[in-house]
Amino acid sequence: MPMPEGEHPAITKYRRENYEGRSTSAELCRRGYVVIAIDCFYFGERRTLFGTDLQKYGWDRLKYSLEDIQYLNKQASEGESILARSLSWAGTTWQGIAHWDDIRTLDYLQTRPDVDPDRIGCVGISMGGDRTVYLAGLDDRIRCAVVVGWMSTLRPMIRKHVLTHSFIHFLPGLTQFLDLPDLVACMVPKPLMVQQCNKDELYPLEGMQEAVEKIAAIYKKAEASPRFEGKFYDQAHIFSAKMQEDAFNWLDRWLKP
């Protein structure tokens, strides 16, 4: 696939390494979907530049060199604790902002004449998978979902992977009520696919397997087993072309008339 006009080479490289060169949004558009993908707060065009970095680098990402991007990514990673602490003072959470934005995105989609409000789906990998878990689990307007590379029971995550993940993935008080598979399974009996990578180093394999088993049990209890599918792929943390085809076929099966 040729590089879109104006795209930074670093983005092309990232897509090649993590999506086997494909644009998931473009692929879904080719299948006839209306697609919206907003930047999560603190990512992409909603990033934060600290101190003198704003004056030195500016907001135009096309002017960044690869070295600039690596430096700014490092600064953003180190600045997460500043962000999380500041949001605590403000009485909110980073995750709360992210999911509120996604809810408002659904509000916008429903205003469009080219969108069927009864056939809205959601798919995302990694941070996008986390956002899918919350949006699909808690908003009834999502009628079908695919969670990619983000699903595990929390106990093994806490034992082995607390330092692996961003501050955005820690929602205070969640474990008093729900585990992550419980949360996404709130969408039962609506169709849900969970895609996991056996060699994913961001999550414990034990936790990934437990999560899929737990969701399957919830769907079975609700007599909705055909509407859940948990798939494992023998690869690392990517959204491969094979995974994309499986995900898009799942959306087609449940959302297309």
C-alpha positions as CSV (number, residue, x, y, z in Angstrom):
1,M,0.0,0.0,0.0
2,P,1.6,3.4,-1.0
3,M,2.2,6.0,1.6
4,P,-0.7,8.4,1.8
5,E,0.2,12.0,0.8
6,G,1.6,13.9,3.7
7,E,2.1,10.9,6.0
8,H,5.2,10.9,8.1
9,P,7.6,8.0,7.4
10,A,7.6,7.0,11.0
11,I,3.8,6.4,10.8
12,T,4.3,4.3,7.7
13,K,7.0,2.3,9.6
14,Y,4.7,1.9,12.6
15,R,1.9,0.6,10.4
16,R,4.2,-1.8,8.7
17,E,5.4,-3.3,12.0
18,N,2.1,-3.4,13.8
19,Y,-0.6,-3.8,11.1
20,E,1.4,-5.5,8.4
21,G,1.2,-2.3,6.4
22,R,-2.5,-2.0,6.4
23,S,-4.7,0.9,7.5
24,T,-7.5,-0.6,9.4
25,S,-9.7,2.4,8.9
26,A,-9.2,2.3,5.2
27,E,-9.9,-1.4,5.1
28,L,-13.2,-0.9,6.9
29,C,-14.2,1.9,4.6
30,R,-13.6,-0.3,1.6
31,R,-16.1,-2.7,3.2
32,G,-18.7,0.0,3.4
33,Y,-18.4,1.2,7.0
34,V,-18.5,4.8,8.2
35,V,-15.3,5.0,10.3
36,I,-14.3,7.4,13.1
37,A,-11.1,7.1,15.1
38,I,-10.3,10.0,17.5
39,D,-7.0,10.5,19.2
40,C,-7.2,9.6,22.8
41,F,-6.2,12.5,25.2
42,Y,-2.4,12.7,25.5
43,F,-1.9,10.9,22.1
44,G,-1.4,12.1,18.6
45,E,-2.8,15.6,17.9
46,R,-3.9,15.7,21.6
47,R,-0.4,15.1,22.9
48,T,1.3,17.3,25.5
49,L,4.5,19.1,25.0
50,F,6.4,20.0,28.2
51,G,8.5,23.0,29.0
52,T,10.5,24.4,26.2
53,D,9.6,21.5,23.9
54,L,6.6,23.4,22.5
55,Q,8.8,26.4,21.4
56,K,11.5,24.1,20.0
57,Y,9.4,21.4,18.2
58,G,6.0,23.0,17.6
59,W,2.8,21.1,16.8
60,D,3.4,20.2,13.1
61,R,4.4,16.5,13.3
62,L,5.4,16.3,9.6
63,K,8.3,18.5,10.5
64,Y,9.6,16.1,13.2
65,S,12.6,13.9,12.5
66,L,12.7,10.3,13.7
67,E,15.0,11.4,16.5
68,D,12.5,14.2,17.4
69,I,9.7,11.6,17.7
70,Q,11.8,9.3,19.8
71,Y,12.7,12.1,22.1
72,L,9.2,13.5,22.4
73,N,7.8,10.0,23.0
74,K,10.3,9.6,25.8
75,Q,9.3,12.9,27.3
76,A,5.6,12.0,27.1
77,S,6.2,8.7,28.8
78,E,8.1,10.3,31.6
79,G,5.4,13.0,31.9
80,E,2.6,10.5,32.6
81,S,3.0,10.7,36.3
82,I,2.7,14.5,36.1
83,L,-0.5,14.2,34.1
84,A,-2.0,11.5,36.4
85,R,-1.3,13.6,39.5
86,S,-2.7,16.8,37.9
87,L,-5.9,15.0,36.9
88,S,-6.2,13.7,40.5
89,W,-6.1,17.2,41.8
90,A,-8.8,18.1,39.2
91,G,-11.0,15.4,40.6
92,T,-11.0,13.1,37.5
93,T,-9.0,10.3,35.9
94,W,-7.2,9.9,32.6
95,Q,-9.3,6.9,31.8
96,G,-12.5,8.8,32.6
97,I,-11.6,11.5,30.1
98,A,-10.8,8.8,27.4
99,H,-14.1,7.0,27.8
100,W,-16.2,10.2,28.1
101,D,-14.6,11.3,24.7
102,D,-15.6,7.9,23.2
103,I,-19.2,8.3,24.5
104,R,-19.4,11.7,23.0
105,T,-18.0,10.3,19.7
106,L,-21.0,7.9,19.7
107,D,-23.3,10.9,20.2
108,Y,-21.8,12.6,17.2
109,L,-22.1,9.4,15.0
110,Q,-25.8,9.2,15.8
111,T,-26.3,12.7,14.3
112,R,-25.0,11.7,10.9
113,P,-27.5,10.7,8.2
114,D,-25.0,8.1,6.8
115,V,-24.9,6.2,10.1
116,D,-27.4,3.5,11.1
117,P,-27.7,4.0,14.9
118,D,-28.7,0.4,15.3
119,R,-25.6,-1.0,13.7
120,I,-22.6,0.7,15.4
121,G,-19.6,-1.5,16.1
122,C,-16.3,-0.9,17.8
123,V,-12.8,-2.5,17.3
124,G,-9.4,-1.6,18.7
125,I,-6.0,-3.0,19.5
126,S,-4.0,-2.3,22.7
127,M,-5.1,1.1,24.0
128,G,-7.9,0.9,21.5
129,G,-8.8,-2.5,22.9
130,D,-9.0,-1.0,26.4
131,R,-11.3,1.7,25.0
132,T,-13.4,-0.9,23.3
133,V,-13.7,-2.9,26.6
134,Y,-15.2,0.1,28.4
135,L,-17.3,1.5,25.5
136,A,-18.8,-1.8,24.5
137,G,-19.3,-3.0,28.0
138,L,-21.0,0.2,29.3
139,D,-22.7,1.8,26.3
140,D,-25.7,-0.1,24.8
141,R,-25.3,1.7,21.5
142,I,-22.4,-0.5,20.6
143,R,-24.0,-3.5,19.0
144,C,-20.9,-5.6,18.2
145,A,-17.3,-5.4,19.3
146,V,-13.8,-6.8,18.7
147,V,-11.2,-6.4,21.5
148,V,-7.7,-6.9,20.1
149,G,-4.6,-7.4,22.3
150,W,-6.1,-6.1,25.5
151,M,-7.8,-8.6,27.8
152,S,-6.6,-10.3,30.9
153,T,-7.8,-11.1,34.4
154,L,-6.3,-8.5,36.7
155,R,-4.7,-10.7,39.4
156,P,-1.9,-12.1,37.2
157,M,-1.5,-8.6,35.6
158,I,-0.9,-7.1,39.0
159,R,1.6,-9.7,39.9
160,K,3.7,-9.4,36.8
161,H,2.8,-6.3,34.7
162,V,2.0,-3.3,36.9
163,L,5.0,-1.5,35.4
164,T,4.3,-2.6,31.9
165,H,1.3,-0.3,31.3
166,S,0.5,3.3,31.1
167,F,-1.3,5.2,33.9
168,I,-4.4,5.4,31.7
169,H,-5.1,1.7,32.3
170,F,-5.5,2.0,36.1
171,L,-9.0,2.9,37.1
172,P,-9.3,3.5,40.9
173,G,-11.8,1.2,42.6
174,L,-12.6,-1.0,39.6
175,T,-11.5,-4.2,41.3
176,Q,-14.0,-3.7,44.2
177,F,-16.7,-4.5,41.7
178,L,-15.4,-6.0,38.4
179,D,-12.5,-7.7,36.7
180,L,-11.8,-6.7,33.1
181,P,-13.6,-9.7,31.5
182,D,-16.6,-9.0,33.7
183,L,-16.6,-5.4,32.4
184,V,-16.6,-6.2,28.7
185,A,-19.1,-9.1,29.2
186,C,-21.6,-6.5,30.4
187,M,-22.5,-6.3,26.7
188,V,-23.9,-9.8,26.7
189,P,-25.8,-11.0,24.7
190,K,-24.4,-8.7,22.0
191,P,-21.7,-10.2,19.7
192,L,-18.2,-10.0,21.1
193,M,-14.9,-11.3,19.7
194,V,-11.6,-11.2,21.8
195,Q,-8.4,-11.6,19.9
196,Q,-5.2,-12.6,21.9
197,C,-1.6,-13.1,20.9
198,N,0.2,-16.0,22.5
199,K,3.5,-14.2,22.4
200,D,2.3,-10.9,23.6
201,E,4.7,-9.7,26.3
202,L,2.4,-7.0,27.6
203,Y,0.0,-9.4,29.3
204,P,0.5,-12.8,31.1
205,L,-0.7,-15.7,29.0
206,E,-2.4,-17.1,32.1
207,G,-4.5,-14.0,32.5
208,M,-5.4,-13.9,28.8
209,Q,-6.6,-17.5,28.9
210,E,-8.5,-17.0,32.2
211,A,-10.2,-13.9,30.7
212,V,-11.5,-15.7,27.6
213,E,-12.7,-18.6,29.7
214,K,-14.6,-16.2,32.0
215,I,-16.3,-14.3,29.2
216,A,-17.2,-17.6,27.5
217,A,-18.8,-18.8,30.8
218,I,-20.8,-15.5,31.1
219,Y,-22.1,-15.8,27.5
220,K,-23.0,-19.5,28.1
221,K,-24.9,-18.6,31.2
222,A,-26.8,-16.0,29.2
223,E,-27.5,-18.6,26.5
224,A,-25.6,-16.5,24.0
225,S,-22.5,-18.7,23.4
226,P,-22.7,-18.3,19.6
227,R,-22.3,-14.6,20.0
228,F,-18.8,-14.8,21.7
229,E,-15.6,-16.0,20.1
230,G,-12.2,-15.9,21.8
231,K,-9.3,-16.5,19.3
232,F,-5.5,-16.9,20.0
233,Y,-2.8,-16.2,17.4
234,D,0.8,-17.5,17.6
235,Q,2.4,-14.0,17.4
236,A,3.4,-11.0,19.3
237,H,1.5,-7.8,20.1
238,I,0.2,-6.8,16.6
239,F,-3.0,-6.6,14.6
240,S,-1.9,-8.8,11.7
241,A,-3.7,-9.0,8.4
242,K,-5.1,-12.4,9.4
243,M,-6.4,-11.0,12.6
244,Q,-7.9,-8.0,10.8
245,E,-9.7,-10.3,8.4
246,D,-11.2,-12.3,11.2
247,A,-12.2,-9.1,13.0
248,F,-13.8,-7.5,10.0
249,N,-15.6,-10.7,9.1
250,W,-17.1,-10.8,12.6
251,L,-18.3,-7.2,12.2
252,D,-19.8,-8.1,8.8
253,R,-21.6,-11.1,10.2
254,W,-23.4,-9.2,12.9
255,L,-23.7,-5.6,11.6
256,K,-24.4,-5.9,7.9
257,P,-28.0,-6.3,6.8
